[in-house]
Amino acid sequence: MKAPLLVPTEKGLYVPLGDFYIDPVKPVPRAVITHAHSDHARGGSRAYLCSEPTGPLLRSRLGRVSIQTLPWGEKITIGEVQVSLHPAGHILGSAQIRIEHRGYVFVVTGDYKSAPDPTAEPWEAISAHAVLSECTFGLPLYRWPNPNKVITEITTWWAACQAHKRIAILLAYSLGKAQRLLASLPDIGPRYVHPSIAKMTEAYEAQGIRLGPWKPLPPNGTVEPGALLLLPPQIDPHWLSRFAPYEIGEASGWLLLRKHRRQPHLHQAFVLSDHADFDQLVECLKATGAETFYFTHGYREAMQSYFAAKGYESYIWPDERPSTSTLFPPESSLEPYRPPGGPPLDHPRSQPPLPSPT
């Protein structure tokens, strides 16, 4: 069997022809990063390659590390493959990774969404032969409400807190979600952010992203009644007693399910996600024109079954070590000479099924 273009390893996705890893889970010599969230960009690697907007975010998180940035769509040669980065729409700088070898195009999506976001570059359709996609919300029950409607709901809740002289505490991820909320919510009162959010917010503003007025949370925790306070979800509820009286809201796609809304300290649940919902996943993947799909990080079996039923070559990619996972379902009809992660290295030259993006 010939070596594949992309393979799973205990350190993460590995591209043998380029001798680099994509979002490695352990330190490696060369890491190509889809975006700056901590579950995709980890410290300890010798060198990093990422999009230009991700560079400052990565430096803010990882400190003094070797980072090379790449403009959107610019192709570079790494080993025997061409690599380019394209907007994924997940957060600022989030990238899909396009890998090409002898005309065969394989795309690793990273996390993505196609919904509009004032703080992230719009998702871009990339012509490809094969795609490895995340599917965090890959079930038909995950269909997001209109994000503008959700922002209106948050604004209404905040105004009600102001009327009752309560502090509105809104829980949101420090990188991406918090900045999206700052940019989207109207300026109806003072807005304070946790230090971890302030650090990322400053990195956004340094790149020209307009987020509106905000203030860092004072060290003594004193804020005026009616203020909005943005905190990360991991905050200890007992620490919040200093802000009484208050109400707690949270913005997350997981809150679409009732079981996640039943949290003892949560007063309001707002369904707002930086991931694609089921319909977006299907729409975005079909837009690539690919005939082969691999699924990871989420409801892999459901997405594999859905695309297989639609006539596509569709497979499950292992989320962990290859030795503890099955790459293909038992009923897979994949030809034995065609390895996982792409065609054999001696495959003929071929053209992408759609015109290359300009």
C-alpha positions in Angstrom: 0.0 0.0 0.0 1.3 3.4 -0.9 1.7 6.1 1.8 -1.4 8.4 2.2 -1.4 12.1 1.9 -2.7 12.7 5.4 -2.5 10.2 8.3 -3.6 10.2 12.0 -0.9 9.8 14.6 -0.7 10.1 18.4 0.7 13.6 17.9 -2.2 14.7 15.5 -2.8 14.9 11.8 0.4 14.3 9.9 1.3 15.2 6.3 4.2 12.8 5.4 5.0 14.6 2.1 5.4 17.9 3.9 6.7 16.6 7.2 4.4 18.8 9.2 1.4 18.3 11.5 -1.9 20.1 11.6 -3.1 21.3 15.0 -0.9 18.8 16.8 -1.8 17.6 20.3 1.8 17.2 21.3 5.0 19.2 20.5 6.3 18.7 17.0 9.0 20.2 14.8 6.5 21.9 12.4 2.9 22.7 13.2 0.3 24.2 10.8 -2.5 25.8 12.9 -6.1 26.3 11.9 -6.9 28.8 14.6 -5.8 30.1 18.0 -8.2 28.2 20.4 -6.2 26.2 22.9 -7.6 22.8 21.7 -6.0 23.5 18.3 -3.0 25.6 19.1 -0.8 24.1 21.8 2.6 25.3 23.0 5.8 23.4 22.8 6.3 23.0 19.0 9.4 24.3 17.4 7.8 26.3 14.6 4.2 27.4 13.7 2.5 28.3 10.5 -0.8 30.1 10.6 -2.9 32.9 8.9 -1.8 36.5 9.3 -4.7 37.4 11.6 -4.0 34.3 13.8 -0.4 35.3 14.3 -1.0 38.0 17.0 -3.5 35.8 18.8 -1.1 32.9 18.9 1.7 35.1 20.2 -0.7 36.5 22.9 -1.5 33.0 24.0 1.8 31.2 23.6 4.4 33.9 24.1 7.7 34.0 22.3 7.5 31.2 19.8 8.6 30.9 16.1 5.6 31.9 14.0 5.4 32.2 10.2 2.2 33.8 8.9 0.6 33.4 5.5 -1.8 35.7 3.6 -5.1 34.3 2.6 -4.9 32.1 -0.5 -1.2 32.4 -1.0 0.4 29.0 -1.9 3.7 27.9 -0.4 5.6 24.7 -1.1 6.4 22.5 1.9 8.3 19.4 1.0 6.3 17.9 -1.9 3.0 19.6 -1.3 1.5 23.0 -1.9 -0.2 24.5 1.1 -2.6 27.5 1.3 -4.9 28.9 4.0 -8.5 30.0 3.4 -11.0 31.7 5.8 -13.1 29.3 7.9 -15.4 31.9 9.6 -15.1 30.3 13.0 -13.2 33.2 14.7 -10.8 35.9 13.6 -8.0 34.3 11.5 -9.5 30.8 11.6 -8.3 28.9 8.5 -9.1 25.9 6.3 -5.9 24.2 5.2 -5.7 23.3 1.5 -3.1 20.7 0.6 -2.3 19.9 -3.0 -0.1 17.2 -4.5 0.1 16.5 -8.2 -3.3 18.2 -8.8 -5.1 16.3 -6.0 -6.6 18.7 -3.4 -7.3 17.7 0.2 -8.9 20.2 2.5 -8.8 20.2 6.3 -11.6 22.4 7.5 -10.7 23.0 11.1 -13.6 24.6 13.0 -15.9 26.7 10.8 -19.2 28.4 10.2 -20.9 30.2 7.4 -23.1 32.4 9.5 -22.2 36.1 9.4 -19.9 37.4 12.1 -18.6 41.0 12.3 -15.3 39.7 13.9 -14.4 36.9 11.6 -13.6 36.6 7.9 -16.4 35.0 5.9 -16.1 31.2 5.2 -14.8 30.5 1.8 -15.7 27.5 -0.4 -12.7 25.7 -1.6 -12.7 23.3 -4.6 -11.4 19.9 -3.5 -11.3 16.2 -4.1 -11.4 15.2 -0.5 -12.3 17.0 2.8 -11.7 16.2 6.4 -14.4 18.1 8.4 -15.2 18.6 12.0 -18.8 17.9 12.9 -19.2 19.2 16.5 -22.9 19.8 15.9 -23.4 17.2 13.2 -27.0 16.1 14.1 -30.2 17.4 12.4 -31.5 18.6 15.8 -28.7 21.3 15.8 -30.2 24.1 13.8 -29.3 27.6 15.0 -31.8 30.5 15.5 -31.1 33.7 13.6 -28.0 35.2 15.3 -29.5 38.7 15.0 -32.5 37.5 16.9 -30.3 36.1 19.6 -28.4 39.4 20.0 -31.8 41.1 20.4 -32.7 38.6 23.1 -29.5 39.3 25.0 -30.0 43.1 24.6 -33.5 42.8 26.0 -32.3 40.7 29.0 -29.5 43.2 29.7 -32.0 46.1 29.6 -34.3 44.3 32.0 -31.4 43.8 34.4 -30.7 47.5 34.2 -34.3 48.3 35.1 -34.0 46.2 38.2 -30.5 47.5 39.0 -28.9 44.2 38.6 -25.5 43.3 36.9 -25.9 41.2 33.8 -23.2 38.5 33.8 -22.8 37.0 30.4 -20.6 33.8 30.1 -18.8 33.4 26.8 -15.6 31.9 25.5 -12.6 34.3 26.0 -11.5 34.1 22.4 -14.0 34.5 19.6 -17.4 34.5 21.3 -16.7 37.3 23.7 -15.4 39.6 20.9 -18.4 38.7 18.7 -20.7 39.8 21.5 -18.9 43.0 22.1 -19.1 43.9 18.4 -22.8 42.9 18.1 -24.4 44.2 21.2 -25.6 47.8 21.3 -23.9 50.3 23.6 -26.7 50.7 26.2 -24.5 50.8 29.3 -21.0 50.1 30.7 -19.4 46.8 29.5 -16.7 45.1 31.6 -14.6 42.1 30.6 -12.6 39.5 32.5 -8.8 39.8 32.2 -8.6 36.7 30.0 -11.1 38.3 27.6 -9.4 41.7 27.8 -6.1 40.2 26.5 -7.8 38.7 23.4 -9.9 41.7 22.9 -6.9 44.0 22.7 -5.3 41.6 20.2 -8.5 41.9 18.0 -8.6 45.7 18.2 -4.9 45.8 17.3 -5.9 44.3 14.0 -8.6 46.9 13.4 -11.6 44.9 14.6 -14.2 47.4 16.0 -15.7 46.1 19.2 -17.3 49.2 20.7 -16.6 50.5 24.2 -15.5 48.2 27.0 -13.5 48.3 30.2 -11.3 45.7 32.0 -12.9 44.4 35.2 -11.4 46.3 38.1 -9.2 44.3 40.4 -11.6 44.9 43.3 -14.5 43.7 41.2 -16.5 46.8 41.7 -18.9 47.6 38.9 -22.0 49.7 38.8 -25.5 48.2 38.8 -26.9 47.6 35.3 -23.5 47.0 33.8 -22.8 44.0 31.5 -20.0 41.8 32.7 -18.4 39.3 30.2 -16.8 36.3 31.9 -15.4 33.0 30.7 -17.7 30.0 31.3 -15.2 28.3 33.6 -15.7 31.0 36.3 -16.5 29.7 39.8 -20.1 30.7 40.6 -19.2 31.3 44.3 -16.8 34.0 43.2 -19.7 35.9 41.7 -21.3 36.8 45.1 -19.4 40.0 45.1 -21.5 41.3 42.2 -24.9 40.7 43.8 -27.6 41.4 42.8 -27.0 39.9 39.4 -28.3 37.5 36.8 -26.3 35.0 34.8 -26.7 34.4 31.1 -24.6 32.2 28.8 -24.1 32.2 25.0 -23.4 28.8 23.5 -24.6 26.4 20.9 -24.9 23.6 23.4 -27.7 25.5 25.1 -30.0 24.5 22.3 -30.5 21.3 24.4 -32.7 21.5 27.5 -30.2 19.4 29.5 -27.5 22.0 29.1 -29.9 24.8 30.1 -30.7 23.1 33.4 -27.7 24.6 35.3 -28.5 25.7 38.9 -26.8 29.1 38.5 -28.0 29.9 35.0 -30.9 32.4 34.6 -30.9 32.9 30.8 -29.7 30.7 28.0 -28.8 32.2 24.6 -28.1 29.8 21.6 -25.2 31.4 19.8 -22.5 29.2 18.3 -19.2 29.8 16.4 -19.5 26.4 14.8 -21.6 25.4 11.9 -24.9 23.8 12.6 -26.1 20.7 10.7 -27.5 22.6 7.7 -24.3 24.7 7.4 -22.1 21.6 7.6 -24.0 20.0 4.8 -24.2 23.1 2.7 -20.5 24.0 3.1 -19.2 20.5 2.4 -21.3 20.1 -0.7 -20.0 23.5 -1.9 -16.5 22.1 -2.1 -17.5 19.7 -4.9 -15.6 16.9 -3.2 -16.6 13.3 -3.7 -14.9 12.0 -0.5 -15.4 13.1 3.0 -13.9 12.2 6.4 -15.4 13.3 9.7 -13.8 14.0 13.0 -14.5 15.9 16.3 -18.2 15.4 16.9 -21.0 13.3 15.6 -18.8 11.4 13.1 -21.0 8.3 12.7 -24.1 10.4 11.9 -22.4 12.6 9.4 -20.6 9.6 7.8 -24.0 7.8 7.4 -25.7 10.9 6.0 -23.2 11.5 3.3 -22.8 7.8 2.5 -26.6 7.7 2.0 -26.3 10.6 -0.4 -23.9 8.7 -2.6 -20.6 10.1 -1.4 -17.5 8.2 -0.3 -17.7 8.9 3.4 -15.6 7.7 6.3 -14.9 8.2 10.0 -11.6 9.7 10.9 -10.1 8.6 14.3 -10.3 11.4 16.9 -7.5 9.8 19.0 -4.7 7.3 18.5 -5.1 5.1 15.4 -4.5 2.0 17.5 -7.7 2.6 19.6 -10.0 3.7 16.8 -11.4 2.3 13.6 -10.7 4.5 10.5 -13.4 2.9 8.3 -16.7 1.4 9.2 -16.8 -2.4 8.7 -19.1 -2.1 5.6 -16.7 0.3 3.9 -16.3 -0.4 0.2 -13.1 1.6 -0.1 -10.7 0.0 -2.6 -7.8 -1.8 -0.7 -5.2 0.0 -2.7 -6.6 3.4 -1.9 -5.2 4.5 1.5 -6.9 6.7 4.1 -6.3 10.4 3.8 -6.0 10.6 0.0 -4.8 8.7 -3.1 -1.6 6.9 -3.4 1.5 9.1 -3.9 1.8 7.9 -7.5 -1.7 9.0 -8.4 -2.0 10.7 -11.9 -2.3 14.4 -12.2 -5.9 15.6 -12.1 -7.9 18.7 -11.9 -10.2 19.8 -8.9 -13.9 19.1 -9.7 -14.6 22.8 -9.5 -12.6 25.7 -10.9 -9.9 26.8 -8.5 -10.9 29.9 -6.5 -9.5 33.1 -7.8 
